[in-house]
Amino acid sequence: MKIETIAIHAGNHVDESSKAVIQPIVLSTTFERAADGTYPGGHIYSRSSNPNRTLLENVLAKLEGGADAASFSSGNAAGMAVFQSLTPGTHIIAPDDMYHGLRNQLKTLFAGILTFDFIDVNNPETLQSHIRPETGLIWIETPSNPLLKITDIRKVVAIAKAKGIKVACDNTFATPICQQPLALGADLVMHSATKYFGGHSDLMGGALVTKENSDWWSKIRQVQGMGGAIPSPMDCYMLTRSIKTLPYRMRGHVHNAQLLAEFLEKHPKVEAVMYPGLPSHPQHAIAKEQMSAFGGMLSFTLKGGEAEARSVINGLKIFTRATSLGGVESLIEHRATVEGPDTKTPFNLLRVSVGLEHIDDLIADLEQALA
Ligand SMILES: *Cc1c(COP(=O)(O)O)cnc(C)c1O
């Protein structure tokens, strides 16, 4: 089946008892046993599994082409489950441009438990030289947040496989509509479902999808069930509902982002635009190889500094000044401020989550704010 069909059907089925076309929200925390002590409904207790979560995990696994998926209460909880599943002492290689929340999680919560290097994973020599006997995981994020750097997934996988190292990919920016890391050889995909999967800036969620069932995956499932950082039945329902329109929403985000990037690139007050769909992007060729579309996120720098950047965001009327991404409304933010004192993000950089408003209105708004 094609991805549009999977998105609509793999997270829903007609309810057997009521014949409701849309899966009911099952709020019950506990499920009745049969006289012989078994659980004929397939569920025991909602921390372990719940009908809405089972459907959500089914559609997530199918969208990424994986064997199984586990959903979490946030993207960070999903990332944390990966790190918690590793044996203490494991060394992780992670990118130098990475979602700051997960980088900070490693540096604070996992200091003394795991070891890590934040490096340019795209440079094969750099990557090779950081591999140690205890390296167990290479974490990648492509396109990256906030510089929209592209990591060549196949290349990293080839280096990792030769040494028996696992590869996990944060696919939040691309979504499975634009990129499928498991098909390119990655072992695990991570998502902040808060972003494009939710798509309406009104729920938090996270997901992991595995290429195959393995001991490592069983450990991750244990972290999910015993740790209990699970999404509520209501959030699972909201997610499966939103995912039905994900393929069509992504088309709109991609269309608008490409046109906005092209407009910004030609503007005399703009220094540089970072969008993998622009031929000027240094890794445009890799992006074209491994992505079917370039996503809805872009960053740009202004000629000048922080003051020039702030004056642009403060002059906008349609774009909202806020962090996060993936919703139908366009958001813009001064990323360095959000990331805090140890940020390497340039102070003249603005990150844009391009929404689904009409592109003419978005361009007109930026045109007047830049004037
Ligand atoms: C938002 C985000 C996360 C964290 O997800 P939460 O749902 O906020 O916990 C991880 N990675 C990327 C790329 C993100 O944008």
The ligand as an ORCA input file, in Angstrom:
! r2SCAN-3c Opt
* xyz 0 1
  C      11.129     18.826     19.377
  C      12.198     17.902     18.987
  C      12.615     16.874     19.846
  C      12.031     16.702     21.246
  O      10.690     16.376     21.229
  P       9.641     16.823     22.386
  O       8.363     16.280     21.872
  O       9.704     18.314     22.477
  O      10.086     16.195     23.657
  C      13.610     16.027     19.389
  N      14.191     16.183     18.179
  C      13.813     17.161     17.336
  C      14.487     17.281     16.011
  C      12.823     18.061     17.703
  O      12.474     19.051     16.880
*
